[in-house]
Each structure stands twice: as C-alpha cells, then as structure tokens.
Amino acid sequence: MNIPSKPVGRIYAVVMKSPDFSRWKLASMGAFGGEATAPTVAAGTRCTCCNVPTTRTQKLDASTDRIEVEPFDLPVCLDCKDHALRRTIVEAMMGIGLIVLGALGALGVMNESPALMIAGFAPAASLITFLFLRRARRFAFARAGHHAGLEIGAHAGLTVVRTSNRRLVEELVARNGDAITRIR
C-alpha cells in the first residue's frame, strides 16, 4: 500500500473496510437508519502519539448510536495520556457554538443592532482564534515528535483513522493491510 508523503503535522486518513461493506448499506443507513459494524484497529505496542515502546493502553470507543465497534485498546504512554486521543465531542460543540454565534451576529447585521453584532461576532472571533491556536499547537507538537489528537471514526462497515503520525500509519498498514482500502 502506497503511503503518501506529507509534511510534518499534516493529517493522514486511513480508511479500513469490513468484508461485508457495501456502498448501498452506507447510503441506506444515512437515509433510513439501521445498525452496522465497523472493523477494529490493531495498533501495536508503540505510543500512538510519541512512538515510544509502551505496555500501557487506553480504550477508545468509536461506537455511535447506530454503529457498533468493539472499544480499541490503543497504546498510549503515561506522558501522552492527556493529549494522544482527540475528544471529538468538544470540537462538535465548538462548531455548533460557532454556527449559533455567527447566526446571532448576522441577525444583528440584519436588524442594524450593534449590540447583537458584538454579542455574536466577538465570541465567534475568539473561538476561531482558539481553533487556529490549537492547530498551531498540533503542528508544534508534531515538530517535537508528538502526534496529538488521534481520531477514529466508525461508519457502516468502515473505520477511519485520522493521525499525523506516519509511523502509526505504516504500522496500521502492516497489521491491518487486508482491511485498508485507501490512505489520503
């Protein structure tokens, strides 16, 4: 499997497919609901963040209300336990907050209300600044040898692993090669 070359800190997306995957099932679940399974990830014995050998693991449950996935035991050393795995619910709440604040600011523009504009756009600008600083921190971590924020998403018959750690991608290919369909 060909792994694309990317600059330090850029995200790789590794797509794994279960043997019973079908595009029809994926589309029908999106439209009508239902239940499905997704492949599990075998990640090895090196920390998913800093690549040091470790016996310590952290569980990551990528299950959703419709997708059932066995929780993954991911190797994460003690030093990386707080930043190795991404907490996607926080980012989802920030995205929803940005939408609400942007709508509030737009309402202020439409009603020519400076108070509403400030109430919507000022916190939205703060959130956007926070997100850019967080991204800069991720790149600084990567330059220092850490790959914080591993994210695993489950879909109907698919598991997507998003990481900036090329060594982890190489290990995923070695351990899960038959299930991997694409790396971007």
C-alpha positions in Angstrom: 0.0 0.0 0.0 1.4 3.4 -1.0 1.5 5.9 1.8 1.6 9.5 0.5 4.4 11.8 1.7 3.1 14.7 3.8 4.8 17.5 5.7 5.2 17.1 9.5 1.9 17.7 11.3 -0.4 17.1 8.3 -3.2 14.5 8.8 -3.3 11.1 7.2 -6.7 9.4 6.8 -6.6 5.6 6.8 -9.8 4.0 5.6 -10.5 0.4 6.7 -13.3 -1.6 5.2 -15.0 -4.6 6.8 -15.6 -7.6 4.4 -19.4 -7.1 4.4 -19.1 -3.4 3.4 -21.3 -2.1 0.7 -22.0 1.5 -0.6 -25.7 0.6 -0.7 -25.7 -0.2 3.1 -23.8 3.0 3.8 -26.3 5.1 1.8 -29.3 3.4 3.2 -28.2 3.8 6.8 -27.7 7.5 6.1 -31.3 7.8 4.7 -33.2 5.3 6.8 -31.1 4.4 9.8 -30.3 0.9 11.0 -27.4 -0.8 12.6 -24.0 -1.9 11.3 -20.5 -2.9 12.4 -17.1 -1.5 11.6 -13.6 -3.1 11.6 -11.4 -2.9 14.7 -7.9 -1.3 14.7 -4.8 -3.2 15.7 -2.2 -0.5 16.6 0.8 -2.4 18.0 3.0 -1.6 21.1 4.3 1.9 20.4 2.6 5.0 21.7 0.3 6.4 19.1 1.5 9.9 19.9 5.3 9.8 20.6 6.2 6.4 19.2 8.0 5.1 22.4 7.5 1.5 23.3 4.8 1.1 25.9 2.6 -1.6 27.5 0.1 1.0 28.7 -3.1 1.2 26.7 -6.2 3.5 26.6 -9.6 2.4 25.4 -11.2 4.4 22.6 -14.9 3.6 21.9 -15.8 4.9 18.4 -19.3 3.5 18.6 -22.3 5.6 17.7 -26.0 5.1 18.3 -26.1 3.1 15.0 -22.6 1.8 14.6 -21.3 -0.9 16.9 -17.5 -1.1 17.3 -15.5 -3.0 20.0 -13.6 -0.4 22.0 -10.0 -0.2 20.7 -7.0 -0.7 23.0 -4.6 1.9 21.8 -1.0 2.1 23.1 -0.6 5.4 24.8 2.3 6.1 27.2 1.8 7.8 30.5 3.3 11.1 29.3 0.8 11.3 26.4 -2.4 10.1 28.2 -4.0 13.6 28.2 -3.4 14.6 24.6 -2.9 11.5 22.5 -6.6 10.9 21.7 -9.0 13.5 20.3 -12.2 14.3 22.1 -14.5 15.0 19.2 -17.5 16.0 21.3 -15.7 19.2 22.3 -14.9 20.1 18.7 -18.5 19.3 17.7 -19.8 21.6 20.5 -17.4 24.4 19.3 -18.7 24.0 15.8 -22.3 24.3 16.9 -21.3 27.3 19.0 -19.7 29.0 16.0 -22.8 28.5 14.0 -25.1 29.9 16.7 -22.8 32.9 17.3 -22.5 33.6 13.6 -26.3 33.5 13.3 -26.6 35.9 16.2 -24.1 38.3 14.6 -25.9 38.0 11.2 -29.2 38.8 13.0 -27.5 41.9 14.4 -26.4 42.9 11.0 -29.9 42.4 9.5 -31.5 44.4 12.4 -28.8 47.0 12.4 -28.2 46.3 16.1 -24.5 46.9 17.2 -25.1 45.1 20.5 -26.3 41.9 18.7 -23.4 42.1 16.2 -20.9 42.4 19.1 -22.6 39.6 21.1 -22.4 37.3 18.1 -19.2 38.1 16.3 -16.8 38.9 19.2 -17.2 35.4 20.8 -17.1 33.8 17.4 -13.8 35.5 16.6 -12.5 34.3 19.9 -13.5 30.7 19.1 -11.9 30.9 15.6 -8.7 32.3 17.2 -8.7 29.4 19.7 -9.1 26.9 16.9 -6.2 28.4 14.9 -4.0 28.4 18.0 -5.0 24.8 18.7 -3.9 23.9 15.1 -0.6 25.7 15.6 -0.1 23.8 18.8 -0.7 20.5 17.0 2.0 21.4 14.4 4.4 22.4 17.2 3.7 19.0 18.9 4.4 17.2 15.7 7.7 19.0 15.2 8.7 18.0 18.7 7.9 14.3 17.9 4.4 14.1 19.3 1.3 13.4 17.2 -1.6 14.5 19.5 -5.2 14.1 18.6 -5.6 10.6 17.1 -9.2 10.3 15.9 -11.0 7.1 15.0 -14.5 7.3 13.4 -16.8 4.5 12.8 -19.2 4.3 9.8 -21.3 1.5 8.4 -18.7 -1.1 7.5 -15.9 1.5 7.6 -13.4 2.7 10.2 -11.4 5.9 9.5 -8.2 6.6 11.5 -7.0 10.2 11.3 -3.5 10.9 12.6 -0.4 13.0 11.8 1.8 10.1 12.8 3.3 8.5 9.7 4.9 5.7 11.8 1.5 4.8 13.1 0.1 4.7 9.5 2.9 2.4 8.5 2.1 0.1 11.4 -1.6 0.1 10.6 -0.8 -1.0 7.1 1.5 -3.8 8.4 -1.1 -5.0 10.9 -4.4 -4.3 9.1 -3.3 -4.3 5.4 -6.0 -6.5 4.1 -8.7 -4.2 5.5 -7.2 -0.9 4.4 -8.7 0.4 1.2 -7.3 3.9 1.0 -4.8 6.3 2.6 -5.1 10.0 1.9 
